[in-house]
Amino acid sequence: MNTTIQSSPRSTHPGAITASWRADFNGASAAIEDLITVKDLESLQSGSGMLIVTRGPNTGAQFRLDKPVTSAGRHQLSDLYLDDITVSRRHAEIRCEKGTFSIVDCGSFNNTYVNGEPVESAVLANGDELQIGKFRLMFITG
């Protein structure tokens, strides 16, 4: 994955900086622009993480992973509330232990995917693409 930082001419603040990524996964590439500011990236301390919705409802939404266990699902009490019928009520958990993040499928109906592969559990790396139902999320770590 190549990461670049560039100025955003569409910003309402003169000289604002935004992060721009071009991610390549198995020959498919996607541009993710203006979803997160450099200030947000700099605020990610070592061992912390964030998910950014890159496809699906609420594209651009950011979720900080600041708890040892973050629940993702269609249940309204989920930490990552993903309101779509393709998402199970208790779909997955993102866990952080000693700065290492992993995702665990919680017996979902439509599976949980990391970089296009179905997983029961997987250790996450910076830039991984998660798929939960029709939502695609980019994992970013500090």
Secondary structure, DSSP 4 states (H G I P E B T S, - for coil): -EEEEEE-TT-SSTT-EEEEEEEEETTEEEEEEEEEEHHHHHHS-TT-EEEEEEESTTTT-EEEE-SSEEEEESSTT-SEE--STTS-TT-EEEEEETTEEEEEE-S-SS-EEETTEEESEEE--TTPEEEETTEEEEEEE-
